[in-house]
Amino acid sequence: MKNDDQNNEKLDQLNEHTTSNENEKLTTNQGLKINNNQDSLKSGERGPTLLEDFILREKITHFDHERIPERVVHARGSGAHGVFKLNKSLSTYTKAGFLSKVGKETPVFVRFSTVAGSKGSTDLARDVRGFAIKFYTEEGNYDLVANNMPVFFIQDAIKFPDLVHAVKPEPDNEMPQAASAHDTFWDFISLMPESMHMIMWLMSDRAIPRSLRMMEGFGVHSFKFINEEGKVHFVKFHFKPKLGVHSVAWDEAQRISGVDPDFHKRDLWESIENGAFPEWDFGVQLIPEEDEHKFDFDLLDPTKLVPEEEVRVEIVGTLTLNKNPDNFFAETEQVAFHPGHIVPGIDFTNDPLLQGRLFSYTDTQLSRLGSPNFHEIPINRSVNTVHNNQRDGHMRQQIVKGKVSYEPNSIGGGCPFQAMMSEGGFTSHEERVSGEKVRKRSQSFVDHYSQAKLFYNSQSVPEQTHLQNALVFELSKVTIPEIRERMVGQLAFIDQTLAKKVAEKLGVTVKKLKQPNQSIPADGNIAELQSEEREPNTKISEALSMQNTVKDTIKSRKIGFIVANGADGTALNDLKAKLEKEGAKVELIAPSLAPVKTTDGSMIPKHSLTSTASVCFDALYISAGEQSAIELMAPENRHHVLRFINEAYKHCKAIYFGSGTEALYDNSNIAMKKHEDPAVIIWKDGRSYKQFIEAVSRHRVWEFEPERNK
Ligand code: HDE
C-alpha cells in the first residue's frame, strides 16, 4: 500500500484540519481573495508604501512571527504516522486497552531525533537518537518517549541541566555544533562515574545509525504494568527493527554530514514514499513486583539495563510507519510528547530520573508552543473528545457549551462526571511510601562500572575497535590534558586494555583514580556514595552486539550502479530486477545526467559522479561492459569513479565488478590487497549475483576492516 492510501481514526481526525491549495484562489487570512500579490499599495508608482496596505501588513506580520523556539534538546527531528498492532495480549499484566485485545490497531505518530544539535544540524552526529511514540489510544494519548539506547547518562533529574549544558555548544563561542567532542562535555563526564555505561553506548556505533529504520527503541526506565486485579509487574519496553540494527563507519558519518546532512530524514521519507514501510517488533521484559530486588542492580536506576539473558524480551506487537506527514511544522515540529501521558494499566516507578521528567515535558511545551492549549493542536489531540473544566488561555480552539466550568456543580447536572475505575477512570497505583525527607541517593545506585564492562565485553572485536577509536577522536578534541587523563582513569575501571589503547593514542599514561569520583569535593552525601567496582552477574549479553543482529535481508538497501555509455544493458537490467525483487533500491550513477546508451537501449541516471558519493549507498555495482569501463577510466571520470570504489571498500561495503571492468578493479586500492574478501565480487558466471546479495545482506564486512584499511 502506498503512503497516501493509509487511513485510521487519527488520520481521519487530522484530515478535518488539512487543506490543499490545488485549483484555489489566493486569499488573505480573512478569506478575502487577493488580486495582486506582487506589489504593495503605494502613493504613486515610485512613492512610499501606505500604512493602509492591510494585505502587505498581514503577510509581513505573519512572516515576522513564523519561528518558535526549537526544543532545548532533541531539536532536530523526523516524524511519521503509523500503526501499532497487538499480536499477543498482555491483559494478564496490564489493563491498558491497546495492549489487551489481540489484533487491535492503534494509530501512532513517531518522532526520531538527535539530542545535542540544533534544528538545522547534521543527521549523522555522534549522538543518542530520540524515538518518541504517541499512541492515540481509545483511552487517551499514551506517549512512550524513548531513545535508541537503553540507559542514560545520569541517575537523577537534578543533573539534567548540567549534562545538557556540558554537551551543547560552549557558551562563550557557541562551538561545536552537534558534537560531544569538546572540553565541557568530557570535563563533566570524566567527573561522573555514573555516566560510564552510557558513554560505552555513545562511543559505540549505535550512535551513528545507518538509518532511523535500523535502530532499536528503549523506554529506558522501568515502568509499571497494573492488571485488573491490581497486580504489579515492572516492565521495560523494547522496539527491535525488522531490518536489524546497523550503523555506518565514523569516517563515513563525517563525510555524509557534508554530502547529505539530511541523510536519515531523507531515508525515512523515501522509504515510506516507496512503500518500504519501516517496522519494529515491540517487546516487553516483565518482572513481577516481588522480584524487584533479585538483580545485582537497582531496577530504579536508569543507568542499568536488564540483560536479556536474565529476563527475556517477549515480543507482543508490531510498530509500522506507513505515512509521511503532510506538513513538517504542523505535525513533526508541533507534536508534544510527555512521559506523563499514560493510560490505565501503566504507571510510573520511583526512578528519580523519570520523576523529574514528569515535570519537565509540559513545562517545556509552554515555552515552546506558547500556550497551555498545546493539546488542541491537531497532531496532539487525543482521538477521544476532551471534557473538563479547563478554560481559556492563548489560542483556545474548543468551544465548550454552557455556563459551568467548575466541579462540583448542580447547574450543569454535575457534568462532566468523574469516571469510576470500571468506566476507565485512571487511578494511580496505590503503594506504601514512607521515609525521611532526604536529599540523597540510594546506596543501591553506587555501582557505576559493572554494566559498562558488560557492554564493552559483549562487543565484537570490530565494535570494540570502533569504540576505542571514537574515544580517541573525541578526547583528542579536548584541549585540557587533565580532562583527557581523568577520562582515561575512568576507562581503567571498565577495561584496562581499552584504557591503555586510548591512552597510547592520546599520549598519556593510565593513572587509575584512587576513587572513581575522587575529584568531586568529598562532602556530605557525595562522599558516602563513592562508586564501587563490581563485576556484573551476566558477563556477556549477545543482544548488546550488533554483530548478532538481522543479516538476511537486502530490503530497502540502496545500491549504486555506476554506468557509462556502452554498458551491458542486459546484465544491468537483469541484476537490477534481481535486487529489486529482494526489495533493494537501485540508483544509477553516470558521468553526467545525460541519458546513458547501453547495449540494449537508453537509461536516465539519477545521479552524476559528482552529485553524490559512495557514502550514500550500501553497495556498488560497476556495470559490465568494456566500452563503459573505458569511458569510466577516461581522465575526467577516473578520479571520481576510483574514489567511489575506494571509499566503498574502505567502509567495508559490498562491491560487484561486472564483466569487462578489470581496468577499474586493477586501478583501485583493492588491487593492492591480496586477501580473500567475500564482499568484493568479480564477475565469474551467472551466479556471482548470489554472492553479491549475500554480501549486501550482511550489511558490512567489519571483520575485514583492518585488511581493507592497511
Ligand atoms: Fe527528554 N526531554 N529529558 N529524555 N526527551 C525532552 O521535551 C528531559 C530523557 C526524550 O521528539 C524535552 O518536548 C529531562 C530520557 C526524547 O519531541 C524536555 C530528562 C529519555 C525527546 C526533556 C530527560 C528522553 C525528549 C525537550 C532527565 C529517554 C524528544 C523538548 C530528567 C527515555 C521528544 C520536549 C520529541 C525531549 C527533558 C531525559 C527522551 C526538555 C528533564 C532518559 C525522545 O522536556
Boltz pocket constraint, residues with backbone or C-beta under 6 A from the ligand:
constraints:
  - pocket:
      binder: B
      contacts: [[A, 71], [A, 72], [A, 73], [A, 74], [A, 77], [A, 111], [A, 112], [A, 113], [A, 129], [A, 130], [A, 131], [A, 132], [A, 145], [A, 146], [A, 147], [A, 152], [A, 156], [A, 157], [A, 158], [A, 160], [A, 218], [A, 219], [A, 220], [A, 221], [A, 302], [A, 332], [A, 335], [A, 336], [A, 337], [A, 352], [A, 353], [A, 354], [A, 356], [A, 357], [A, 360], [A, 361], [A, 362], [A, 364], [A, 365]]
      max_distance: 6.0
